[in-house]
Amino acid sequence: MNRGIIAFLLFIGSSYIGYAQIVFNHFFLDKTLRIDYIHTGNYNEENFYLLSMSEEPYWSGSIVNLKDTFNLGNNFIEVRDLSTDKLIFSRGFSNLFWEWRLLPEAKNNIRSFYEVLEIPYPKKAIRIDIFSRDTFLRFKKIKTWYINPNNYRISHDKQVYNFKIDTLLFSGNSHIKVDVVFLAEGYTQSEMTKFLKDAERMIKKLFDFPPFNTHKDDFNFWAVESVSKETGTDDPVKDIWKNTLLNTHFNTFNSNRYLTTTDLRTIHDVALQVPHDQIYVLVNTDKYGGGGVYNYFSLTTVDNQLSELVFVHEFGHAFAGLADEYFYDEDDYKDYYPKNIEPWEPNITSLTQFRTKWKDMIADSIPIPTPNDKKYLHVLGAFEGGGYVSKGIYRPAYSCIMKSLQGNNKFCPVCQQVILRRIAFYCH
């Protein structure tokens, strides 16, 4: 599919958003400013160092809901018009740096991660303030960048890659839809038919799950046939190394099944060919594993018997900011969340500010905390154990797909509500 066809598809339905377009057009052009930077630090401190800026052809996000009101993620950006100080865009997100900094090695070492921000392309000079959560999980300003959109250092080069693009599901104008792009990883040229079939399988599985099953018309799915030289992915513990385009690997942060990549540059170089709100990397291997980071990326393997469920679970992380609801009995994670501080993730709580979470959804007859007893299998409550922590953190349901992939689990009502709010943010 060429850019002309994509542009025509994106034009469909534009009358619906005519008024919002006027407001959007006052500050932005309908394309993306991509900002590449290094995120570096340790357990005690962090910083952000600007590397490059470039123009990308599509802004696929909402042109109505430009200001993020969810308060999710470990980092947050605010974009302000420099001449008036007016807040014109904001977004929350998470990243691999934040996960690494909670490991013991971060107390004695400094590490850097390549990251990418995407914002609508400003018409005039802007200020970007970058915030990070402090020990009380409050956002604290860490860095400020001043950007002139007419700066000659902003690259307007053509795209790096020219892979074949496939439209898997098109429901309408990207400004009022959730655009998800699949990137192929560990698929050779001869395996692209398999890639497309794998992507179709994942889409079908997602729409088996409420509330996605009633919101298929709110999504566009694209696929980029990003070719690798070898099949599979790296498995460092087994000394397996594959020559793949996106440089994915297992054993992230010493977790055997945690599948990620630090090559955000290539990820975004490939994804820029189509509109995208979410980037999902499909990895051509049968080992169990995946990863999802809020407003960052998602990955899953495709040929494990649980791959389709992993796909749904990881999308819960990346799209809705949902926490893992499973937990370990070991003490390794006992300090993962500050005591007596409410986690930012919407589906776990310390009960410190439970009224801000799902307390109003629980029946008066249900005890809080709720016993981990199958007597309460089908009710909402506050069940101890979640976010990897066995004590002091509570989840909404006895079980949910964010807790376990077994037992025909679906998203619990709390997770469904969060997902619906995210869909509405993009689509209205």
VEXZA-533918 format. One record per residue: residue in three letters; x, y, z of N, C-alpha, C, O in turn. Coordinates in steps of 0.001 Angstrom, whole numbers, plus 500000, padded with zeros to 6 digits. Layout:
! residues N
alaXYZXYZXYZXYZ ...
END
This chain:
! residues 428
met500846498808500000500000500000500000500877501235500000501838501308500765 asn500556502236499131501386503433499089500789504529499950499671504406500451 arg501550505601500116501124506685501007499860507375500509499054507855501306 gly499686507424499183498500508073498643497223507388499085496238508047499419 ile497244506057499085496068505297499513495832505490501001494692505658501436 ile496914505468501790496763505691503232496164507062503493495265507196504323 ala496652508087502793496133509440502987494649509516502662493895510200503354 phe494221508812501603492809508802501239491970508141502334490898508634502687 leu492464507028502862491731506342503929491593507222505160490550507237505813 leu492662507961505472492632508802506663491674509977506491491187510531507477 phe491401510362505235490498511485504982489043511124505272488219511984505583 ile488748509815505160487365509370505350486877509746506746487572509481507726 gly485731510340506855485157510672508152485661511979508727485378512278509887 ser486398512774507958487016513971508519485999515048508880486300515908509708 ser484816515032508294483826516055508625483397515970510077483003516972510674 tyr483473514770510648483072514571512045483939515385513002483482515806514065 ile485171515597512620486114516250513525486486517646513031487548518169513371 gly485616518239512235485931519524511633486238520624512634487240521324512491 tyr485383520791513657485604521872514619486879521654515410487670522580515597 ala487079520422515878488300520124516636489537520374515794490573520794516308 gln489424520114514490490562520340513602490976521808513606492162522121513507 ile490002522704513719490317524134513752491159524454514978492150525177514880 val490773523922516129491536524143517357492916523507517236493920524142517559 phe492973522290516787494234521583516596495141522358515638496338522513515879 asn494548522834514562495339523515513530495918524834514006496844525355513385 his495403525379515079495958526629515587497375526420516110498217527314516032 phe497627525214516649498937524937517261499770523919516510500993523897516644 phe499115523069515714499836521924515162499579521734513674498560522166513135 leu500536521074513028500352520517511700499978519047511849500299518416512856 asp499304518510510851498811517133510948499909516139510554499789515409509569 lys500955516134511335502054515187511193502758515113512539502337515776513486 thr503805514334512644504443514071513926505843514664513997506608514620513033 leu506160515221515169507542515566515499508076514445516374507592514215517483 arg509064513765515867509701512673516606510965513191517288511786513875516677 ile511099512851518558512235513306519353512956512081519903512396511337520708 asp514187511875519472515018510774519948515952511292521033516543512363520891 tyr516084510539522105516888511005523236517439509826524025517009508687523844 ile518379510108524887518941509108525793518402509369527199518471510485527714 his517868508313527800517359508362529168518370507621530037518556506415529877 thr519008508311530931520118507727531672520000508021533162519335508976533563 gly520650507194533982520634507434535414520843506166536204521355505170535694 asn520432506220537473520520505068538369519342505112539331518335505765539056 tyr519464504426540445518354504360541400517988505731541955516820505994542244 asn518972506598542102518757507875542788518489509053541863517906510047542298 glu518892508972540611518760510134539731518606509693538283518917508560537916 glu518117510623537479517964510343536048518056511641535268517905512730535822 asn518309511508533965518367512672533105518004512274531689517978511091531348 phe517722513280530867517298513080529492518176513944528590518303515148528811 tyr518787513323527564519693514041526676519184513938525246519079512850524679 leu518872515094524682518319515157523336519344514701522302520495515138522327 leu518926513821521392519802513339520329519463513926518978520322514485518296 ser518187513795518589517795514241517256516300514482517207515548514026518069 met515886515207516181514466515460515932514194515237514455515050515500513610 ser513004514751514149512666514492512755511164514591512537510369514424513462 glu510804514863511311509401514928510907508943513558510440509628512895509661 glu507774513136510922507154511910510433505830512253509762505206513251510121 pro505387511452508801504286511886507927502901511900508544502029512623508062 tyr502666511114509607501307510988510133501242511340511612502096510925512396 trp500217512115511991499809512186513390498525511390513501497498511790512953 ser498572510267514204497409509384514248496582509560515510495490509000515614 gly497089510336516479496363510487517729495142511374517602494871511941516544 ser494417511481518693493245512349518741493648513796518505494718514227518933 ile492791514541517827492998515980517714492030516728518637491949517955518605 val491305515976519451490392516543520452491002516400521835491143517383522562 asn491361515185522196491914514904523523493431514999523477494134513989523451 leu493910516211523467495349516444523396496003516441524768497215516257524880 lys495212516643525807495748516696527170495395515412527908494228515040528032 asp496425514756528388496291513473529067495781513694530492496393514427531270 thr494668513061530824494060513229532150494108511945532978493482511875534036 phe494843510925532514494814509616533180495785509506534346495579508688535243 asn496827510304534348497842510251535409498490508868535501498766508374536594 leu498725508258534354499343506944534296500781507058533800501154508048533171 gly501575506046534087502944505992533609503950506497534631503597507182535590 asn505203506145534407506284506595535280506855507940534857507520508614535643 asn506596508326533619507028509636533128505857510357532486504839509748532155 phe506013511642532316504938512476531787505572513665531078506561514221531557 ile505009514055529943505485515269529267504352516278529138503191515918528946 glu504721517543529249503808518645528955504429519495527860505596519876527944 val503646519787526840504087520644525743503335521961525843502104521985525853 arg504084523057525918503481524383526066503892525298524924505039525288524476 asp502937526083524466503237527135523498504172528132524167503852528672525226 leu505315528376523557506341529165524227505919530612524437506285531213525447 ser505168531178523521504816532600523616503734532876524649503682533970525210 thr502865531893524909501735532117525827501794531242527075501041531473528021 asp502663530255527094502776529265528168501527528393528270501310527747529295 lys500722528365527245499500527557527230499860526082527045500650525732526168 leu499271525223527882499446523790527738498663523318526512497443523475526453 ile499361522742525539498704522354524293498757520842524034498088520341523130 phe499549520125524825499618518676524652500286518075525882501176518690526470 ser499858516872526274500527516150527356500306514664527167499348514233526526 arg501215513891527739501095512443527601501898511748528687503005512174529014 gly501338510669529252502039509817530197502585508586529503502026508133528505 phe503671508043530022504276506859529417505208506195530422505587506794531429 ser505564504974530140506560504249530926507681503806529998507635504063528795 asn508694503137530560509857502764529765510659501699530491510389501385531650 leu511644501148529805512490500123530401513435500690531455513832499979532379 phe513799501967531324514683502564532324514083502431533714514784502079534663 trp512784502711533842512149502687535158512130501283535738512240501111536952 glu511992500289534892512025498918535396513438498558535856513622497912536888 trp514429498983535078515812498679535441516218499354536742516925498757537553 arg515780500587536953516258501336538114515778500746539440516281501122540500 leu514818499835539393514355499176540610515136497907540919514908497266541945 leu516067497542540021516900496371540273518066496737541196518485497894541223 pro518590495776541947519712496058542849520911496685542149521589497530542733 glu521185496285540906522363496813540213522268498315539962523292498974539778 ala521054498865539953520893500299539693521369501156540861521521502369540717 lys521603500536542013522097501302543156523591501589543045524108502480543718 asn524285500830542192525729500997542066526192501294540649527384501496540415 asn525267501323539709525637501510538309524744502542537640523627502805538086 ile525255503119536567524493504017535705524254503298534384525146502628533863 arg523054503438533849522741502816532568521930503781531716521191504615532240 ser522073503662530400521367504538529467520481503719528542520826502602528156 phe519327504297528190518375503665527283518009504652526178517803505839526432 tyr517932504154524971517481504942523827515949504981523847515302503936523918 glu515368506192523784513914506331523809513454507320522754514247508097522222 val512172507281522462511589508131521428510268508713521924509427507990522458 leu510092510008521748508814510679521986508211511079520654508930511443519722 glu506889511012520564506176511478519375505075512433519811504236512087520643 ile505083513634519250504065514638519545503564515212518233504260515120517222 pro502367515805518220501947516480516990502924517602516644503475518257517529 tyr503127517811515358504153518742514895503738520194515175502742520657514619 pro504474520915516017504049522276516393504271523280515263505200523147514466 lys503403524282515214503565525358514239504531526425514725505209527081513934 lys504581526589516058505416527638516643506314527041517719506195525862518054 ala507208527855518253508157527394519261507420526852520494506396527395520908 ile507955525785521062507332525126522198508357524878523310509569524950523106 arg507820524588524476508623524110525601508097522748526003506892522569526184 ile508994521793526143508613520462526600509194520238527987510411520269528170 asp508330520016528953508751519687530310508583518183530503507526517628530202 ile509623517529531005509600516090531246509569515840532746510402516357533491 phe508613515049533176508407514753534589508675513278534862508480512427533994 ser509121512993536071509338511625536512508806511482537932508807512445538698 arg508359510301538277507778510112539609508877510050540669509917509423540472 asp508622510713541793509558510681542912509233509491543812508418508643543448 thr509861509425544978509659508280545870508240508197546416507822507154546919 phe507503509297546317506103509300546733505163509128545538503948509287545657 leu505757508796544372505039508588543123504354509855542609503405509781541827 arg504841511017543053504361512284542506505269512690541356506467512406541378 phe504702513357540346505496513794539211506347515005539588505849515990540133 lys507639514910539285508595515970539545509300516318538235509746515429537510 lys509401517618537934510029518030536685511528517714536716512238518060537661 ile511986517043535646513383516639535551514132517430534484515301517776534659 lys513448517713533378514144518306532228513208519211531447511997518992531417 thr513777520229530818513026521104529921513791521245528606514997521490528590 trp513065521084527519513623521319526185512846522452525523511627522550525661 tyr513567523300524805512946524356524002513159524007522535514285523760522102 ile512067523989521776512146523508520397511482524498519455510328524882519644 asn512221524898518453511708525733517373511450524826516178512390524219515667 pro510201524714515715509900523782514626510582524142513314510624523327512393 asn511117525359513221511819525769512004513321525534512100514075525943511217 asn513749524883513158515174524606513358515685523702512238515088522665511947 tyr516784524097511619517324523316510510517821521944510959518060521070510126 arg517976521748512264518433520456512757517327519401512758517607518216512942 ile516096519808512559515000518843512445515067518200511071514970518876510047 ser515230516912511063515397516186509807514065516033509086513036515741509697 his514109516235507783512946516000506926513263514941505879512662514903504805 asp514226514078506218514602513009505300513433512065505069512520511959505887 lys513486511391503941512479510375503649512693509177504570513735509050505213 gln511708508315504623511759507184505531512972506304505267513434506180504133 val513482505693506341514666504841506246514346503538505540515142503040504745 tyr513174502989505834512783501701505256511574501885504346510807502840504475 asn511434500945503428510294500977502523509691499576502418509557499015501331 phe509335499034503572508755497699503606507305497728503120506645498766503143 lys506837496584502687505454496456502232504512496668503424504757496160504518 ile503444497417503196502449497728504222501157497003503888500731496969502734 asp500536496422504911499259495734504735498226496321505683498520496582506849 thr497024496525505181495909496973506007495122495747506445494483495088505625 leu495167495443507730494498494255508259493072494552508705492191493699508597 leu492850495749509201491506496186509595491476497702509505492273498383510152 phe490568498228508712490426499679508625488999500069508979488048499644508323 ser488854500887510028487531501286510503487244502759510297486108503193510489 gly488251503547509906487998504959509668489190505842509967490309505370510173 asn488920507140509986489935508159510173490751507909511441490194507682512515 ser492065507954511303492945507634512424492789508579513601493114508203514727 his492311509779513383492145510731514481491013510344515430490918510869516539 ile490161509427514990489065508985515853489046507461515980488005506856516237 lys490217506861515795490377505418515966491665505142516745492525506013516879 val491779503923517251493032503449517835493802502738516732493341501724516207 asp494957503256516380495774502659515322496860501786515938497683502261516720 val496855500513515579497852499562516053498645499068514853498063498644513855 val499960499121514942500801498614513869501571497394514354502197497417515415 phe501515496329513560502318495140513804503629495257513047503639495600511864 leu504740494973513727506038494890513082506505493439513128506394492774514158 ala507023492958512009507536491594511948508955491559512497509776492412512160 glu509243490576513341510580490402513896510962488922513845510237488059514340 gly512116488652513234512543487273513096511786486533512017511724485303512034 tyr511208487262511078510583486673509901511455487001508689511764488168508446 thr511847485994507942512568486234506702511575486592505597510362486519505790 gln512107486977504442511230487374503331510250486262502976509093486536502659 ser510699485016503024509836483899502645508771483590503705507887482768503468 glu508848484240504867507919483953505956506877485055506157506181485064507172 met506763485966505219505837487080505401504364486658505335503517487278505978 thr504059485631504581502685485117504594502330484611505986501220484833506470 lys503274483933506624503077483478508007502878484665508942502008484630509813 phe503678485715508768503546486914509610502130487478509543501538487803510572 leu501597487591508351500258488162508202499197487249508821498234487732509416 lys499370485955508684498425485029509316498538485099510843497532485033511549 asp499766485231511343499955485369512788499277486641513301498620486627514342 ala499441487736512561498823488999512960497296488881512971496639489377513887 glu496741488234511968495289488051511910494800487223513102493736487501513656 arg495575486208513496495216485399514661495148486244515925494234486102516737 met496125487119516075496176487950517278494990488910517329494390489107518386 ile494660489496516205493512490406516154492233489663516531491430490142517331 lys492064488492515939490863487698516231490756487395517723489673487487518302 lys491876487036518343491853486719519772491510487951520607490734487856521558 leu492079489101520262491794490319521025490302490607521048489757490988522084 phe489640490428519912488220490753519829487323489642520371486099489723520269 asp487926488614520942487162487638521731486946488128523161486122487578523892 phe487689489166523559487712489615524950486903490892525127487154491882524440 pro485922490882526054485291492144526433486319493051527117487152492546527870 pro486296494372526887485302495095526090485692495269524623484969495917523867 phe486841494691524208487267494864522816486256494275521838486120494762520715 asn485543493221522265484632492529521361483498493414520854482926493143519798 thr483173494458521589482105495368521147482661496687520610481910497636520384 his483969496741520408484588497985519940485533497756518765486503498492518582 lys485244496750517990486082496460516833486133497634515872487159497887515240 asp485012498355515767484939499491514843485766500691515305485882501677514578 asp486335500616516493487159501715516990488649501507516722489479502287517191 phe488993500453515965490398500113515761490757500039514280489968499595513446 asn491975500489513983492645500199512721493872499343513030494609499624513976 phe494086498312512240495289497490512383496071497492511078495530497230510004 trp497356497795511202498279497815510074499380496793510323499639496412511465 ala500023496356509254501177495457509387502290495952508473502049496312507321 val503499495965508996504675496315508215505523495057508079505939494470509078 glu505777494648506843506519493421506577508019493683506712508757493678505727 ser508445493907507933509842494220508231510661492928508231510495492074509102 val511529492801507262512225491549506985513498491426507816514282492370507922 ser513689490245508401514937489912509090515748488925508257515214488236507387 lys517026488872508534517897487947507810517793486522508341518058485561507619 glu517400486393509624517270485069510217515955484949510964515362485953511359 thr515505483734511154514270483442511878514532483387513378515557482866513818 gly513597483930514163513671483800515612514116485059516308513908486162515803 thr514736484900517479515190486033518284516327485568519188516577484368519301 asp517006486495519821518116486154520715517600485534522011516582485953522562 asp518333484526522480518079483924523786519428483835524496520068482784524487 pro519862484946525114521240485042525615521658483942526573522793483472526502 val520768483515527475521133482490528447521505481178527750522358480432528231 lys520866480908526626521155479698525855522225479940524799522524479048524004 asp522808481141524783523831481513523810523316481380522373524026480940521469 ile522057481777522205521441481795520875521353483247520416520794484096521110 trp521905483518519253521951484878518717521488484860517269522026484130516437 lys520478485679516984519894485718515650520070487109515044520008488121515742 asn520286487134513747520433488390513011519051488872512593518562488541511513 thr518424489667513475517072490151513215517043491670513193517919492331513750 leu516037492205512550515996493643512294515852494468513570516512495497513716 leu515005494035514486514638494857515635515416494503516905515202495101517959 asn516311493534516796517232493207517890516527492839519195516944493259520274 thr515468492060519087514751491614520282515514490497520983516378489849520392 his515180490285522255515856489240523026515028488869524252514281489685524793 phe515181487619524672514651487171525945515600487596527066516616488250526830 asn515238487205528300516091487392529482516274488857529865517272489214530491 thr515331489696529498515394491086529925515374491155531444514520490551532093 phe516318491895532001516434492063533460516408490712534184515818490568535254 asn517070489729533562517251488390534141515958487570534243515915486554534937 ser514920488015533555513683487243533496513664486452532198513654487039531115 asn513659485139532293513814484274531129512768484543530054513083484509528864 arg511524484809530458510437484967529493510230486414529045509432486670528143 tyr510938487362529664510707488776529365511393489127528052512620489140527958 leu510580489409527047511014489636525667510898491124525334509795491671525315 thr512025491776525072512007493201524749513106493518523737513743492616523192 thr513314494797523497514436495309522725514745496703523231513858497417523698 thr516002497085523137516377498472523449516578499279522176516969500445522233 asp516311498665521030516540499339519741515302500127519327514655499822518325 leu514991501145520120513820501973519821513994502764518534513014503124517883 arg515223503031518173515451503769516928514916502991515724514170503535514910 thr515297501727515615514830500931514488513332500681514574512634500719513561 ile512834500424515784511387500230515970510617501382515348509678501162514583 his511008502609515672510267503768515176510586504093513722509744504647513016 asp511780503759513269512083503930511848511175503067510986510764503480509902 val510862501873511465509982500962510732508519501388510876507767501373509901 ala508122501763512081506714502063512347506237503343511679505037503503511454 leu507145504261511357506709505563510838506016505464509492505440506448509028 gln506055504308508856505433504167507542503920504221507592503274504432506565 val503339504032508784501876504038508908501479504813510161502309505007511049 pro500234505255510250499754505867511498499813504839512623499518503665512403 his500190505269513825500250504312514929500095505018516271500757506019516548 asp499214504479517087499102504845518500499786503811519369500302504130520440 gln499787502571518907500430501469519618501285500671518627500867500404517500 ile502481500300519068503395499483518266503453498096518884503745497948520070 tyr503172497075518070503194495697518573504143494870517709503942494740516502 val505172494316518334506168493512517641505813492036517791505711491529518908 leu505623491348516665505374489906516669506693489197516387507334489444515366 val507093488316517296508410487677517234508235486207516863507504485464517518 asn508908485819515819508690484526515172509464483401515861510504482951515379 thr508932482965516992509513481859517737508417481185518548507345481752518761 asp508703479953519002507684479217519758507930479238521256507190478601522005 lys508943479948521710509182480029523150508134480930523808507675481902523209 tyr507771480602525019506807481411525766507460482723526186508556482727526745 gly506774483844525912507316485115526365506683486316525694505989486200524684 gly506938487458526278506434488710525740506787489857526661507512489684527640 gly506271491026526339506491492208527157505594493334526676505309493452525484 gly505154494155527611504335495312527266504611496447528222504593496255529438 val504868497638527684505189498809528488504278499945528050504117500188526854 tyr503688500632529000502645501622528742503109502728527788504100503413528042 asn502373502882526691502657503888525665504104503839525188504716504872524914 tyr504642502626525095506043502423524727506127501400523603506483501748522477 phe505801500128523898505664499086522890505126497819523534505030497714524757 ser504777496856522683504399495510523120505112494500522244505407494767521079 leu505387493334522817505960492223522070505330490923522536504968490785523704 thr505199489968521621504837488609521983505447487656520982505633488003519815 thr505762486447521436506085485389520494504782484909519858503695485241520332 val504893484131518790503675483810518042503327482328517987502192481983517660 asp504270481441518298504024480014518069503971479179519335503975477951519260 asn503921479812520486503688479088521722502186478872521886501383479645521362 gln501806477817522617500377477547522792499649478664523542498424478766523474 leu500409479505524260499796480605524999500005481966524326499642482996524894 ser500580481978523136500962483250522509499792484206522329499942485408522548 glu498641483699521937497507484590521706497046485245523001496639486407522999 leu497106484511524097496722485080525393497782486065525885497453487094526475 val499050485749525641500114486694525969499905487993525199500086489081525746 phe499528487878523937499256489062523123498230489970523791498434491180523884 val497131489388524253496066490175524893496567490779526205496348491959526479 his497235489966527003497753490416528304498710491593528138498585492594528844 glu499659491486527218500647492554527044500012493823526476500468494930526764 phe498976493667525680498267494851525182497579495574526332497438496796526304 gly497151494822527345496594495461528539497592496381529209497222497452529690 his498861495975529247499907496837529796500105498086528939500013499214529423 ala500377497856527659500837498945526796499735499933526445499990501133526350 phe498528499451526254497428500323525845496742500979527032496423502167526988 ala496513500213528095495692500710529206496475500991530477495899501477531450 gly497767500703530499498551500955531705498233500008532846498463500341534008 leu497705498826532532497328497874533571498559497199534164499517496895533452 ala498523496970535463499608496280536156499430494774536043498319494281535849 asp500540494047536167500431492614536399499766492394537751500090493067538729 glu498834491447537800498132491174539058498641489918539749498159489559540823 tyr499612489249539138500181488093539826501228488567540831501622489733540843 phe501668487632541672502597488014542738503474486827543100503164485680542778 tyr504559487124543768505508486103544209505555486089545730505371487120546377 asp505799484924546287505896484808547746507271485213548264507437485488549452 glu508271485248547354509605485635547784509640487110548174508730487872547849 asp510705487499548876510846488875549339511483489797548304511676490983548568 asp511814489256547114512543490046546122511793491313545725512407492318545368 tyr510462491261545787509662492387545312508971493145546447508089493966546196 lys509358492878547665508619493461548791508693494982548814507799495635549354 asp509753495559548232509899497017548208509581497607546839509940498748546548 tyr508904496821546000508636497278544634507752498519544630507932499413543804 tyr506798498572545552505944499753545703506190500384547073506262499673548075 pro506318501706547127506508502375548426505333502092549356504176502111548934 lys505637501833550605504572501529551568503704502763551814504198503888551895 asn502407502522551929501429503573552223501336504622551116500890505745551355 ile501753504257549914501611505125548749500745504400547733500920503204547499 glu499817505122547134498921504499546163499648504314544826500153505291544272 pro499716503073544286500334502868542976499584503625541889498384503873542005 trp500314503993540818499641504722539744498817503798538855497878504248538199 glu499158502514538825498428501598537956496973501493538415496717501383539614 pro496020501525537488494601501637537859493976500369538408492885500422538976 asn494644499219538253494038497949538669494715497312539867494496496132540141 ile495536498070540590496059497612541883495975498779542866495911499943542471 thr495977498437544160495846499478545174496578499054546450496705497865546742 ser497045500025547186497564499776548530496488500033549581496733499883550778 leu495300500419549129494160500821549958494370502186550612493509502656551356 thr495508502823550339495793504131550937494817505190550428494300505995551201 gln494575505178549126493583506083548523492625505267547665492412505546546486 phe492070504275548288491234503321547560490028503998546911489504503518545905 arg489597505100547485488442505800546915488728506287545497487795506507544724 thr490002506460545143490365506922543797490437505771542806490645505991541613 lys490269504562543282490363503394542399488960502825542162488119503522541594 trp488683501603542570487414500954542239486543500705543467485642499867543416 lys486788501403544554486019501162545776484524501323545547483726500572546107 asp484139502298544727482718502559544492482056501474543649480835501480543499 met482831500544543096482272499467542290481998498207543124481396497255542627 ile482432498200544373482325497007545211481022497032546006480652498058546576 ala480346495915546038479096495809546799479365495970548291480418495577548792 asp478411496545548979478557496785550422478764495496551207479348495522552290 ser478300494388550684478380493119551408479757492451551298480013491450551966 ile480637492998550465481945492377550240482973492968551208483138494187551253 pro483659492135551976484660492655552920485892493200552192486293492686551148 ile486481494251552769487719494833552257488737494853553394488467495476554420 pro489897494199553262490322493344552149489402492127551984488707491718552914 thr489425491573550785488581490438550449489383489149550557490459489057549966 pro488904488163551279489646486905551419489912486256550055489052486263549174 asn491116485695549897491453484963548675490815483576548731491490482555548864 asp489508483585548625488696482380548764487798482289547544487259483300547095 lys487631481095547006486805480934545809485344481285546061484547481375545127 lys485006481478547312483672481989547634483447483330546955482314483693546641 tyr484529484061546732484443485394546122484970485390544685485437486406544169 leu484880484219544060485446484039542727484872485002541698485597485456540813 his483602485319541795482938486089540748482493487480541204481570488060540633 val483151488007542228482770489338542700483980490263542673485127489816542671 leu483697491552542653484759492543542799485073492741544269484179492733545116 gly486343492918544560486753493167545931488124493802545958488483494557545054 ala488893493500546989490282493939547100491065492760547650491193492596548864 phe491593491934546737492254490676547072493749490923547234494382491498546348 glu494312490497548348495730490771548605496616489961547666496402488769547444 gly497623490653547122498556490059546177498362490639544794497305490479544185 gly499388491313544300499305491922542969500543492757542712501255493130543644 gly500799493050541448501961493870541120503256493233541602504187493935541998 tyr503319491874541570504473491064541980504608490936543499505436490163543980 val503806491684544254503963491791545704502873490973546389501696491100546054 ser503266490131547352502286489247547997501556489914549156500455489493549510 lys502148490947549753501540491596550908501444493111550691502392493746550228 gly500291493670551032500138495119551026499677495732549723499415496934549669 ile499569494931548661499031495394547386497844494507547037497892493293547231 tyr496783495114546523495518494418546321495050494564544875495305495579544227 arg494367493543544385493854493507543015492327493432543056491766493101544100 pro491640493728541955490176493833541990489422492509542033488321492438542579 ala490014491453541454489264490206541293490111489019541729491339489088541770 tyr489422487929542053490143486717542419491103486323541309492244485938541564 ser490619486425540054491491486163538926491056486990537726489906487415537626 cys491997487207536822491813488094535670492939487749534710493945487180535134 ile492806488070533455493886487766532518495159488546532848496242488173532398 met495045489622533626496239490329534063496921489607535232498020489982535642 lys496264488571535762496859487746536822497329486402536286498419485940536625 ser496516485784535461496831484445534992496252484221533602495170484712533280 leu496990483473532780496513483120531445495732481811531462495236481367530426 gln495623481201532622494935479920532743493467480130533108493073481199533576 gly492670479089532885491302479081533386490327479964532647489343480415533233 asn490571480226531372489628481018530577489384482405531167488272482927531097 asn490412482992531739490268484309532350490019485395531308490555485341530201 lys489209486371531670488974487562530870489481488775531656490023488625532751 phe489306489960531104489570491173531863488466491348532903487285491218532582 cys488840491641534135487839491874535180487128493193534907487597493971534076 pro486012493473535577485268494711535318486081495980535510485854496961534802 val487025495989536451487854497175536649488757497395535444488853498512534935 cys489417496342534987490271496460533808489458496850532580489915497640531754 gln488261496301532462487416496653531321487057498141531341487053498796530299 gln486763498659532504486430500074532602487607500945532179487425501940531477 val488806500576532601490000501335532217490190501287530703490467502309530075 ile490040500115530128490198499963528680489182500809527931489523501454526939 leu487942500814528393486904501617527738487239503105527777486989503825526810 arg487793503556528874488186504961528970489305505289528006489329506374527423 arg490234504359527832491330504577526884490808504607525447491239505438524647 ile489898503719525124489316503724523778488606505047523517488762505651522456 ala487823505487524501487094506747524345488053507927524166487753508854523415 phe489179507902524835490154508982524718490644509142523289490817510261522806 tyr490867508020522616491350508067521245490238508329520225490483508886519155 cys489012507919520572487969507844519544486906508912519649485970508924518849 his487021509816520618485994510851520751486630512226520898485920513224521023 
END
